[in-house]
Amino acid sequence: MTASFAQQKTVKEAYSTAEIAERLGKAEFTVREWCRLGQCKADKRKSYRGGKKQWMISHEEFLRLDKEGPAPMGTYRRPSPKY
């Protein structure tokens, strides 16, 4: 299943945690935790679902996750928000 996704002619710039979870055969919660714990490169982007930000993962990072799995905790730590 992931091979066909990776070889699609039309590749999206970024995917939601739900899309990544479906293609990797994982729970969406698991993928969100990878993002939160810095185990994959992800950005929080504003969504149109209630205005809340959601994690988005690039196509390149999807390919890395498919091949290597999640990185050790904290590898891709996001900078702390400025208050």
N, CA, C and O atoms as a CHARMM CRD file, in Angstrom:
* protein
*
  332
    1    1 MET  N      0.82500  -1.19200   0.00000 PROA 1      0.00000
    2    1 MET  CA     0.00000   0.00000   0.00000 PROA 1      0.00000
    3    1 MET  C      0.87000   1.25600   0.00000 PROA 1      0.00000
    4    1 MET  O      0.57900   2.18900  -0.74900 PROA 1      0.00000
    5    2 THR  N      1.91700   1.31200   0.80600 PROA 2      0.00000
    6    2 THR  CA     2.73600   2.51900   0.87600 PROA 2      0.00000
    7    2 THR  C      3.51900   2.73500  -0.41000 PROA 2      0.00000
    8    2 THR  O      3.79000   3.87800  -0.77800 PROA 2      0.00000
    9    3 ALA  N      3.88500   1.66700  -1.09700 PROA 3      0.00000
   10    3 ALA  CA     4.63900   1.82900  -2.33600 PROA 3      0.00000
   11    3 ALA  C      3.82200   2.59100  -3.36500 PROA 3      0.00000
   12    3 ALA  O      4.35000   3.48000  -4.03400 PROA 3      0.00000
   13    4 SER  N      2.54000   2.26100  -3.50500 PROA 4      0.00000
   14    4 SER  CA     1.71400   2.96600  -4.48300 PROA 4      0.00000
   15    4 SER  C      1.52800   4.42900  -4.08200 PROA 4      0.00000
   16    4 SER  O      1.49200   5.30700  -4.94500 PROA 4      0.00000
   17    5 PHE  N      1.41300   4.69100  -2.80400 PROA 5      0.00000
   18    5 PHE  CA     1.27900   6.06300  -2.30400 PROA 5      0.00000
   19    5 PHE  C      2.53900   6.85300  -2.62200 PROA 5      0.00000
   20    5 PHE  O      2.45300   7.99500  -3.07400 PROA 5      0.00000
   21    6 ALA  N      3.69400   6.26800  -2.39700 PROA 6      0.00000
   22    6 ALA  CA     4.96500   6.95100  -2.62000 PROA 6      0.00000
   23    6 ALA  C      5.21700   7.19800  -4.10100 PROA 6      0.00000
   24    6 ALA  O      5.93600   8.13100  -4.45900 PROA 6      0.00000
   25    7 GLN  N      4.63400   6.37200  -4.96600 PROA 7      0.00000
   26    7 GLN  CA     4.88800   6.48600  -6.39300 PROA 7      0.00000
   27    7 GLN  C      3.77100   7.20400  -7.14900 PROA 7      0.00000
   28    7 GLN  O      3.76700   7.20200  -8.38000 PROA 7      0.00000
   29    8 GLN  N      2.83700   7.81000  -6.44500 PROA 8      0.00000
   30    8 GLN  CA     1.75100   8.53000  -7.10100 PROA 8      0.00000
   31    8 GLN  C      2.30800   9.62400  -8.00000 PROA 8      0.00000
   32    8 GLN  O      3.33800  10.22700  -7.70100 PROA 8      0.00000
   33    9 LYS  N      1.61200   9.87100  -9.10700 PROA 9      0.00000
   34    9 LYS  CA     2.02700  10.94800 -10.00200 PROA 9      0.00000
   35    9 LYS  C      1.80300  12.30700  -9.35100 PROA 9      0.00000
   36    9 LYS  O      2.62500  13.21200  -9.49100 PROA 9      0.00000
   37   10 THR  N      0.69500  12.44500  -8.64400 PROA 10     0.00000
   38   10 THR  CA     0.38400  13.68800  -7.95500 PROA 10     0.00000
   39   10 THR  C      0.75500  13.52200  -6.49300 PROA 10     0.00000
   40   10 THR  O      0.09200  12.79200  -5.75600 PROA 10     0.00000
   41   11 VAL  N      1.79900  14.19100  -6.07800 PROA 11     0.00000
   42   11 VAL  CA     2.27400  14.08900  -4.70200 PROA 11     0.00000
   43   11 VAL  C      1.89600  15.36800  -3.97300 PROA 11     0.00000
   44   11 VAL  O      2.16900  16.47200  -4.44400 PROA 11     0.00000
   45   12 LYS  N      1.26300  15.20400  -2.81900 PROA 12     0.00000
   46   12 LYS  CA     0.91500  16.37000  -2.01800 PROA 12     0.00000
   47   12 LYS  C      2.16500  16.89700  -1.33100 PROA 12     0.00000
   48   12 LYS  O      3.10900  16.14800  -1.07700 PROA 12     0.00000
   49   13 GLU  N      2.16400  18.18000  -1.03600 PROA 13     0.00000
   50   13 GLU  CA     3.28800  18.79500  -0.32900 PROA 13     0.00000
   51   13 GLU  C      3.36600  18.27900   1.09900 PROA 13     0.00000
   52   13 GLU  O      4.45300  18.01500   1.61200 PROA 13     0.00000
   53   14 ALA  N      2.20300  18.13500   1.74400 PROA 14     0.00000
   54   14 ALA  CA     2.16700  17.68600   3.13800 PROA 14     0.00000
   55   14 ALA  C      0.89900  16.87600   3.37900 PROA 14     0.00000
   56   14 ALA  O     -0.10600  17.03400   2.68500 PROA 14     0.00000
   57   15 TYR  N      0.97300  16.00300   4.38300 PROA 15     0.00000
   58   15 TYR  CA    -0.11900  15.10100   4.71400 PROA 15     0.00000
   59   15 TYR  C     -0.49400  15.26100   6.18000 PROA 15     0.00000
   60   15 TYR  O      0.34400  15.59900   7.01600 PROA 15     0.00000
   61   16 SER  N     -1.75600  15.01400   6.47700 PROA 16     0.00000
   62   16 SER  CA    -2.22300  15.05700   7.86400 PROA 16     0.00000
   63   16 SER  C     -1.77300  13.79500   8.59200 PROA 16     0.00000
   64   16 SER  O     -1.35300  12.82300   7.96500 PROA 16     0.00000
   65   17 THR  N     -1.86400  13.82000   9.90600 PROA 17     0.00000
   66   17 THR  CA    -1.51200  12.63100  10.68600 PROA 17     0.00000
   67   17 THR  C     -2.44200  11.47300  10.34300 PROA 17     0.00000
   68   17 THR  O     -2.01800  10.31800  10.36600 PROA 17     0.00000
   69   18 ALA  N     -3.69900  11.76300  10.02500 PROA 18     0.00000
   70   18 ALA  CA    -4.64400  10.70200   9.65700 PROA 18     0.00000
   71   18 ALA  C     -4.21700  10.01600   8.36000 PROA 18     0.00000
   72   18 ALA  O     -4.28200   8.79200   8.25300 PROA 18     0.00000
   73   19 GLU  N     -3.77600  10.80800   7.37100 PROA 19     0.00000
   74   19 GLU  CA    -3.33500  10.23400   6.09600 PROA 19     0.00000
   75   19 GLU  C     -2.07900   9.38900   6.28100 PROA 19     0.00000
   76   19 GLU  O     -1.97500   8.29600   5.72500 PROA 19     0.00000
   77   20 ILE  N     -1.13100   9.89300   7.06000 PROA 20     0.00000
   78   20 ILE  CA     0.10700   9.14700   7.31000 PROA 20     0.00000
   79   20 ILE  C     -0.20100   7.85900   8.06600 PROA 20     0.00000
   80   20 ILE  O      0.31200   6.79500   7.72100 PROA 20     0.00000
   81   21 ALA  N     -1.03200   7.95600   9.09100 PROA 21     0.00000
   82   21 ALA  CA    -1.38400   6.77800   9.89100 PROA 21     0.00000
   83   21 ALA  C     -2.02100   5.70100   9.02500 PROA 21     0.00000
   84   21 ALA  O     -1.67800   4.52400   9.13900 PROA 21     0.00000
   85   22 GLU  N     -2.93500   6.09600   8.17200 PROA 22     0.00000
   86   22 GLU  CA    -3.62000   5.13400   7.29900 PROA 22     0.00000
   87   22 GLU  C     -2.62500   4.41600   6.39700 PROA 22     0.00000
   88   22 GLU  O     -2.69900   3.20000   6.22500 PROA 22     0.00000
   89   23 ARG  N     -1.70600   5.16500   5.82900 PROA 23     0.00000
   90   23 ARG  CA    -0.76600   4.58300   4.87600 PROA 23     0.00000
   91   23 ARG  C      0.32400   3.74700   5.54000 PROA 23     0.00000
   92   23 ARG  O      0.86700   2.82900   4.92600 PROA 23     0.00000
   93   24 LEU  N      0.64500   4.06500   6.79700 PROA 24     0.00000
   94   24 LEU  CA     1.66100   3.28600   7.51500 PROA 24     0.00000
   95   24 LEU  C      1.05400   2.16800   8.35700 PROA 24     0.00000
   96   24 LEU  O      1.78300   1.36500   8.94000 PROA 24     0.00000
   97   25 GLY  N     -0.27600   2.11200   8.42500 PROA 25     0.00000
   98   25 GLY  CA    -0.93300   1.07400   9.21800 PROA 25     0.00000
   99   25 GLY  C     -0.79700   1.30600  10.71200 PROA 25     0.00000
  100   25 GLY  O     -0.72600   0.35400  11.49000 PROA 25     0.00000
  101   26 LYS  N     -0.76200   2.56600  11.11300 PROA 26     0.00000
  102   26 LYS  CA    -0.63900   2.93900  12.52800 PROA 26     0.00000
  103   26 LYS  C     -1.88000   3.69400  12.96000 PROA 26     0.00000
  104   26 LYS  O     -2.67300   4.12700  12.12400 PROA 26     0.00000
  105   27 ALA  N     -2.05000   3.85400  14.26300 PROA 27     0.00000
  106   27 ALA  CA    -3.14000   4.67500  14.78800 PROA 27     0.00000
  107   27 ALA  C     -2.77200   6.14400  14.61400 PROA 27     0.00000
  108   27 ALA  O     -1.60000   6.51000  14.69500 PROA 27     0.00000
  109   28 GLU  N     -3.77600   6.98300  14.37400 PROA 28     0.00000
  110   28 GLU  CA    -3.51300   8.41600  14.23000 PROA 28     0.00000
  111   28 GLU  C     -2.87100   8.97100  15.49900 PROA 28     0.00000
  112   28 GLU  O     -1.99000   9.82700  15.41800 PROA 28     0.00000
  113   29 PHE  N     -3.29900   8.49500  16.66700 PROA 29     0.00000
  114   29 PHE  CA    -2.71000   8.93600  17.93200 PROA 29     0.00000
  115   29 PHE  C     -1.20100   8.68700  17.93600 PROA 29     0.00000
  116   29 PHE  O     -0.43700   9.53600  18.39600 PROA 29     0.00000
  117   30 THR  N     -0.77000   7.54400  17.43300 PROA 30     0.00000
  118   30 THR  CA     0.65500   7.20200  17.39800 PROA 30     0.00000
  119   30 THR  C      1.43000   8.21400  16.56300 PROA 30     0.00000
  120   30 THR  O      2.48900   8.68200  16.98000 PROA 30     0.00000
  121   31 VAL  N      0.91400   8.55100  15.39900 PROA 31     0.00000
  122   31 VAL  CA     1.59700   9.51300  14.52200 PROA 31     0.00000
  123   31 VAL  C      1.62800  10.89300  15.17000 PROA 31     0.00000
  124   31 VAL  O      2.63600  11.59400  15.08100 PROA 31     0.00000
  125   32 ARG  N      0.53400  11.29300  15.82200 PROA 32     0.00000
  126   32 ARG  CA     0.52700  12.59100  16.53000 PROA 32     0.00000
  127   32 ARG  C      1.57500  12.59700  17.63800 PROA 32     0.00000
  128   32 ARG  O      2.24100  13.61000  17.84900 PROA 32     0.00000
  129   33 GLU  N      1.72900  11.49500  18.33800 PROA 33     0.00000
  130   33 GLU  CA     2.74600  11.40700  19.39400 PROA 33     0.00000
  131   33 GLU  C      4.15000  11.50400  18.81000 PROA 33     0.00000
  132   33 GLU  O      5.00900  12.15800  19.40200 PROA 33     0.00000
  133   34 TRP  N      4.40600  10.87700  17.67400 PROA 34     0.00000
  134   34 TRP  CA     5.71000  11.01400  17.02200 PROA 34     0.00000
  135   34 TRP  C      6.00200  12.49000  16.75900 PROA 34     0.00000
  136   34 TRP  O      7.12200  12.95600  16.97000 PROA 34     0.00000
  137   35 CYS  N      4.98800  13.21900  16.30000 PROA 35     0.00000
  138   35 CYS  CA     5.15300  14.65800  16.02900 PROA 35     0.00000
  139   35 CYS  C      5.43800  15.41300  17.32300 PROA 35     0.00000
  140   35 CYS  O      6.38300  16.19700  17.40400 PROA 35     0.00000
  141   36 ARG  N      4.61500  15.16600  18.32200 PROA 36     0.00000
  142   36 ARG  CA     4.73000  15.88200  19.59700 PROA 36     0.00000
  143   36 ARG  C      6.06200  15.61000  20.28000 PROA 36     0.00000
  144   36 ARG  O      6.63900  16.51000  20.88900 PROA 36     0.00000
  145   37 LEU  N      6.55200  14.38900  20.18800 PROA 37     0.00000
  146   37 LEU  CA     7.78700  13.99800  20.86600 PROA 37     0.00000
  147   37 LEU  C      9.04000  14.23800  20.02500 PROA 37     0.00000
  148   37 LEU  O     10.14200  13.88500  20.44400 PROA 37     0.00000
  149   38 GLY  N      8.87900  14.83500  18.84500 PROA 38     0.00000
  150   38 GLY  CA    10.03800  15.14000  18.00400 PROA 38     0.00000
  151   38 GLY  C     10.62800  13.92600  17.32600 PROA 38     0.00000
  152   38 GLY  O     11.82800  13.89700  17.05200 PROA 38     0.00000
  153   39 GLN  N      9.80500  12.91300  17.04400 PROA 39     0.00000
  154   39 GLN  CA    10.29300  11.70900  16.38800 PROA 39     0.00000
  155   39 GLN  C     10.12100  11.75500  14.87400 PROA 39     0.00000
  156   39 GLN  O     10.53900  10.83600  14.16900 PROA 39     0.00000
  157   40 CYS  N      9.50900  12.81900  14.37600 PROA 40     0.00000
  158   40 CYS  CA     9.41400  13.04100  12.93600 PROA 40     0.00000
  159   40 CYS  C      9.35400  14.54500  12.69000 PROA 40     0.00000
  160   40 CYS  O      8.97900  15.31900  13.57100 PROA 40     0.00000
  161   41 LYS  N      9.72700  14.94000  11.48600 PROA 41     0.00000
  162   41 LYS  CA     9.66900  16.35800  11.11100 PROA 41     0.00000
  163   41 LYS  C      8.22100  16.68800  10.79400 PROA 41     0.00000
  164   41 LYS  O      7.63200  16.11200   9.88000 PROA 41     0.00000
  165   42 ALA  N      7.65400  17.60700  11.54200 PROA 42     0.00000
  166   42 ALA  CA     6.26200  17.99300  11.32400 PROA 42     0.00000
  167   42 ALA  C      6.06800  19.43900  11.74400 PROA 42     0.00000
  168   42 ALA  O      6.78800  19.95700  12.59800 PROA 42     0.00000
  169   43 ASP  N      5.09700  20.07300  11.13700 PROA 43     0.00000
  170   43 ASP  CA     4.74600  21.45200  11.46500 PROA 43     0.00000
  171   43 ASP  C      3.28400  21.50000  11.84000 PROA 43     0.00000
  172   43 ASP  O      2.46500  20.75000  11.31000 PROA 43     0.00000
  173   44 LYS  N      2.96700  22.39500  12.76500 PROA 44     0.00000
  174   44 LYS  CA     1.56100  22.62500  13.09400 PROA 44     0.00000
  175   44 LYS  C      1.06900  23.72100  12.16300 PROA 44     0.00000
  176   44 LYS  O      1.62100  24.82100  12.12700 PROA 44     0.00000
  177   45 ARG  N      0.02800  23.40700  11.41700 PROA 45     0.00000
  178   45 ARG  CA    -0.54000  24.36800  10.47500 PROA 45     0.00000
  179   45 ARG  C     -2.00800  24.56500  10.77200 PROA 45     0.00000
  180   45 ARG  O     -2.70400  23.65500  11.22300 PROA 45     0.00000
  181   46 LYS  N     -2.45300  25.75400  10.51300 PROA 46     0.00000
  182   46 LYS  CA    -3.85900  26.07000  10.74700 PROA 46     0.00000
  183   46 LYS  C     -4.72100  25.24200   9.80200 PROA 46     0.00000
  184   46 LYS  O     -4.46800  25.18100   8.59900 PROA 46     0.00000
  185   47 SER  N     -5.72600  24.61800  10.35800 PROA 47     0.00000
  186   47 SER  CA    -6.65700  23.84700   9.54300 PROA 47     0.00000
  187   47 SER  C     -7.98900  24.56700   9.51000 PROA 47     0.00000
  188   47 SER  O     -8.21300  25.52400  10.25100 PROA 47     0.00000
  189   48 TYR  N     -8.84000  24.11200   8.67100 PROA 48     0.00000
  190   48 TYR  CA   -10.16700  24.70900   8.57400 PROA 48     0.00000
  191   48 TYR  C    -11.19000  23.87900   9.33500 PROA 48     0.00000
  192   48 TYR  O    -12.39600  24.02600   9.13300 PROA 48     0.00000
  193   49 ARG  N    -10.70800  23.01700  10.19900 PROA 49     0.00000
  194   49 ARG  CA   -11.57100  22.20300  11.05000 PROA 49     0.00000
  195   49 ARG  C    -11.62500  22.84400  12.42400 PROA 49     0.00000
  196   49 ARG  O    -10.86400  22.46900  13.31600 PROA 49     0.00000
  197   50 GLY  N    -12.49600  23.78100  12.59900 PROA 50     0.00000
  198   50 GLY  CA   -12.63300  24.43300  13.89100 PROA 50     0.00000
  199   50 GLY  C    -11.53000  25.42000  14.19700 PROA 50     0.00000
  200   50 GLY  O    -11.44300  25.90800  15.32300 PROA 50     0.00000
  201   51 GLY  N    -10.68400  25.72900  13.23000 PROA 51     0.00000
  202   51 GLY  CA    -9.63100  26.71400  13.43100 PROA 51     0.00000
  203   51 GLY  C     -8.44500  26.22700  14.24300 PROA 51     0.00000
  204   51 GLY  O     -7.52500  27.00100  14.50400 PROA 51     0.00000
  205   52 LYS  N     -8.44200  24.96300  14.64900 PROA 52     0.00000
  206   52 LYS  CA    -7.31900  24.43300  15.42700 PROA 52     0.00000
  207   52 LYS  C     -6.18400  24.03800  14.49500 PROA 52     0.00000
  208   52 LYS  O     -6.40300  23.62900  13.35500 PROA 52     0.00000
  209   53 LYS  N     -4.97000  24.17100  15.00600 PROA 53     0.00000
  210   53 LYS  CA    -3.81100  23.76100  14.22200 PROA 53     0.00000
  211   53 LYS  C     -3.68800  22.24300  14.27500 PROA 53     0.00000
  212   53 LYS  O     -4.00100  21.61300  15.28500 PROA 53     0.00000
  213   54 GLN  N     -3.22800  21.67200  13.17200 PROA 54     0.00000
  214   54 GLN  CA    -3.00500  20.23200  13.14500 PROA 54     0.00000
  215   54 GLN  C     -1.61200  19.94400  12.60000 PROA 54     0.00000
  216   54 GLN  O     -1.05800  20.73700  11.83800 PROA 54     0.00000
  217   55 TRP  N     -1.05700  18.81900  12.99100 PROA 55     0.00000
  218   55 TRP  CA     0.25700  18.42300  12.52200 PROA 55     0.00000
  219   55 TRP  C      0.18700  18.08100  11.04300 PROA 55     0.00000
  220   55 TRP  O     -0.74900  17.42000  10.59100 PROA 55     0.00000
  221   56 MET  N      1.19100  18.53900  10.28700 PROA 56     0.00000
  222   56 MET  CA     1.31900  18.21600   8.87400 PROA 56     0.00000
  223   56 MET  C      2.73100  17.68800   8.64100 PROA 56     0.00000
  224   56 MET  O      3.70300  18.22600   9.17100 PROA 56     0.00000
  225   57 ILE  N      2.82900  16.63700   7.84700 PROA 57     0.00000
  226   57 ILE  CA     4.09900  15.95100   7.59800 PROA 57     0.00000
  227   57 ILE  C      4.37500  15.98900   6.09400 PROA 57     0.00000
  228   57 ILE  O      3.50600  15.66200   5.28500 PROA 57     0.00000
  229   58 SER  N      5.59500  16.39200   5.73000 PROA 58     0.00000
  230   58 SER  CA     5.95700  16.51400   4.31400 PROA 58     0.00000
  231   58 SER  C      6.02700  15.14100   3.64900 PROA 58     0.00000
  232   58 SER  O      6.13600  14.11100   4.31400 PROA 58     0.00000
  233   59 HSD  N      5.96300  15.15600   2.32100 PROA 59     0.00000
  234   59 HSD  CA     6.07400  13.91000   1.55700 PROA 59     0.00000
  235   59 HSD  C      7.43500  13.25100   1.80100 PROA 59     0.00000
  236   59 HSD  O      7.52200  12.03200   1.94800 PROA 59     0.00000
  237   60 GLU  N      8.49200  14.06500   1.84100 PROA 60     0.00000
  238   60 GLU  CA     9.83700  13.52400   2.07700 PROA 60     0.00000
  239   60 GLU  C      9.91800  12.84400   3.44100 PROA 60     0.00000
  240   60 GLU  O     10.54000  11.79100   3.57900 PROA 60     0.00000
  241   61 GLU  N      9.28500  13.45100   4.45100 PROA 61     0.00000
  242   61 GLU  CA     9.30000  12.85400   5.78500 PROA 61     0.00000
  243   61 GLU  C      8.46400  11.58200   5.80800 PROA 61     0.00000
  244   61 GLU  O      8.81800  10.62900   6.50300 PROA 61     0.00000
  245   62 PHE  N      7.36100  11.54600   5.06300 PROA 62     0.00000
  246   62 PHE  CA     6.58600  10.30800   4.95900 PROA 62     0.00000
  247   62 PHE  C      7.46100   9.18400   4.41800 PROA 62     0.00000
  248   62 PHE  O      7.45600   8.07500   4.95200 PROA 62     0.00000
  249   63 LEU  N      8.21500   9.47400   3.34900 PROA 63     0.00000
  250   63 LEU  CA     9.08300   8.45000   2.76900 PROA 63     0.00000
  251   63 LEU  C     10.11100   7.96800   3.78600 PROA 63     0.00000
  252   63 LEU  O     10.40600   6.77400   3.85200 PROA 63     0.00000
  253   64 ARG  N     10.66400   8.89600   4.58500 PROA 64     0.00000
  254   64 ARG  CA    11.63800   8.51200   5.61000 PROA 64     0.00000
  255   64 ARG  C     10.98000   7.64000   6.66800 PROA 64     0.00000
  256   64 ARG  O     11.54300   6.62100   7.06900 PROA 64     0.00000
  257   65 LEU  N      9.78900   8.03100   7.12600 PROA 65     0.00000
  258   65 LEU  CA     9.07200   7.24200   8.13100 PROA 65     0.00000
  259   65 LEU  C      8.76000   5.84500   7.61300 PROA 65     0.00000
  260   65 LEU  O      8.88400   4.86600   8.34900 PROA 65     0.00000
  261   66 ASP  N      8.36000   5.75000   6.36200 PROA 66     0.00000
  262   66 ASP  CA     8.03300   4.45900   5.76400 PROA 66     0.00000
  263   66 ASP  C      9.26000   3.55900   5.70500 PROA 66     0.00000
  264   66 ASP  O      9.16700   2.35200   5.92800 PROA 66     0.00000
  265   67 LYS  N     10.40300   4.15200   5.40500 PROA 67     0.00000
  266   67 LYS  CA    11.64100   3.37800   5.25600 PROA 67     0.00000
  267   67 LYS  C     12.31800   3.08500   6.59700 PROA 67     0.00000
  268   67 LYS  O     12.75400   1.96000   6.84100 PROA 67     0.00000
  269   68 GLU  N     12.40500   4.10400   7.47400 PROA 68     0.00000
  270   68 GLU  CA    13.20000   3.99300   8.69700 PROA 68     0.00000
  271   68 GLU  C     12.39200   3.92700   9.98200 PROA 68     0.00000
  272   68 GLU  O     12.90500   3.47500  11.00500 PROA 68     0.00000
  273   69 GLY  N     11.14200   4.36800   9.95200 PROA 69     0.00000
  274   69 GLY  CA    10.34900   4.44300  11.17900 PROA 69     0.00000
  275   69 GLY  C     10.64900   5.72900  11.93200 PROA 69     0.00000
  276   69 GLY  O     11.44600   6.54900  11.47700 PROA 69     0.00000
  277   70 PRO  N     10.00900   5.90600  13.08900 PROA 70     0.00000
  278   70 PRO  CA    10.22100   7.14200  13.85100 PROA 70     0.00000
  279   70 PRO  C     11.64900   7.24600  14.38100 PROA 70     0.00000
  280   70 PRO  O     12.27300   6.24100  14.72300 PROA 70     0.00000
  281   71 ALA  N     12.15200   8.46500  14.44300 PROA 71     0.00000
  282   71 ALA  CA    13.49100   8.73700  14.97700 PROA 71     0.00000
  283   71 ALA  C     13.44500   8.69200  16.50300 PROA 71     0.00000
  284   71 ALA  O     12.35800   8.67800  17.08200 PROA 71     0.00000
  285   72 PRO  N     14.60300   8.67100  17.16500 PROA 72     0.00000
  286   72 PRO  CA    14.61000   8.73800  18.63200 PROA 72     0.00000
  287   72 PRO  C     13.93400  10.02000  19.12200 PROA 72     0.00000
  288   72 PRO  O     13.95800  11.04800  18.44500 PROA 72     0.00000
  289   73 MET  N     13.34000   9.94000  20.29500 PROA 73     0.00000
  290   73 MET  CA    12.63500  11.08900  20.87000 PROA 73     0.00000
  291   73 MET  C     13.52300  12.32400  20.89900 PROA 73     0.00000
  292   73 MET  O     14.69600  12.24700  21.26700 PROA 73     0.00000
  293   74 GLY  N     12.95700  13.46600  20.50900 PROA 74     0.00000
  294   74 GLY  CA    13.66800  14.73400  20.57100 PROA 74     0.00000
  295   74 GLY  C     14.54000  15.05100  19.37600 PROA 74     0.00000
  296   74 GLY  O     15.13200  16.12900  19.32300 PROA 74     0.00000
  297   75 THR  N     14.64000  14.14300  18.41100 PROA 75     0.00000
  298   75 THR  CA    15.48800  14.37600  17.24200 PROA 75     0.00000
  299   75 THR  C     15.05700  15.61900  16.47900 PROA 75     0.00000
  300   75 THR  O     15.89700  16.40500  16.04200 PROA 75     0.00000
  301   76 TYR  N     13.76900  15.79700  16.32000 PROA 76     0.00000
  302   76 TYR  CA    13.23900  16.92900  15.55500 PROA 76     0.00000
  303   76 TYR  C     12.45500  17.85800  16.46500 PROA 76     0.00000
  304   76 TYR  O     11.32700  18.23700  16.15000 PROA 76     0.00000
  305   77 ARG  N     13.03700  18.21600  17.56800 PROA 77     0.00000
  306   77 ARG  CA    12.35600  19.07500  18.55200 PROA 77     0.00000
  307   77 ARG  C     12.06100  20.43400  17.94500 PROA 77     0.00000
  308   77 ARG  O     12.92300  21.04900  17.31700 PROA 77     0.00000
  309   78 ARG  N     10.84200  20.89100  18.13700 PROA 78     0.00000
  310   78 ARG  CA    10.43700  22.21100  17.65400 PROA 78     0.00000
  311   78 ARG  C     10.90100  23.27300  18.63800 PROA 78     0.00000
  312   78 ARG  O     11.01700  23.00000  19.83200 PROA 78     0.00000
  313   79 PRO  N     11.16700  24.48100  18.15200 PROA 79     0.00000
  314   79 PRO  CA    11.54100  25.55400  19.07600 PROA 79     0.00000
  315   79 PRO  C     10.38400  25.88000  20.01200 PROA 79     0.00000
  316   79 PRO  O      9.22000  25.77100  19.62600 PROA 79     0.00000
  317   80 SER  N     10.69700  26.27500  21.22400 PROA 80     0.00000
  318   80 SER  CA     9.66700  26.63200  22.20200 PROA 80     0.00000
  319   80 SER  C      8.94000  27.88600  21.75100 PROA 80     0.00000
  320   80 SER  O      9.55600  28.79500  21.19400 PROA 80     0.00000
  321   81 PRO  N      7.62700  27.94600  21.98800 PROA 81     0.00000
  322   81 PRO  CA     6.89000  29.15400  21.60000 PROA 81     0.00000
  323   81 PRO  C      7.32100  30.34900  22.43900 PROA 81     0.00000
  324   81 PRO  O      7.67200  30.20100  23.60900 PROA 81     0.00000
  325   82 LYS  N      7.29300  31.52500  21.84000 PROA 82     0.00000
  326   82 LYS  CA     7.65200  32.75000  22.55700 PROA 82     0.00000
  327   82 LYS  C      6.37600  33.36200  23.11100 PROA 82     0.00000
  328   82 LYS  O      5.41400  33.57900  22.37500 PROA 82     0.00000
  329   83 TYR  N      6.36800  33.63600  24.39100 PROA 83     0.00000
  330   83 TYR  CA     5.17800  34.21300  25.03400 PROA 83     0.00000
  331   83 TYR  C      5.39000  35.66400  25.33900 PROA 83     0.00000
  332   83 TYR  O      4.49900  36.31800  25.88100 PROA 83     0.00000
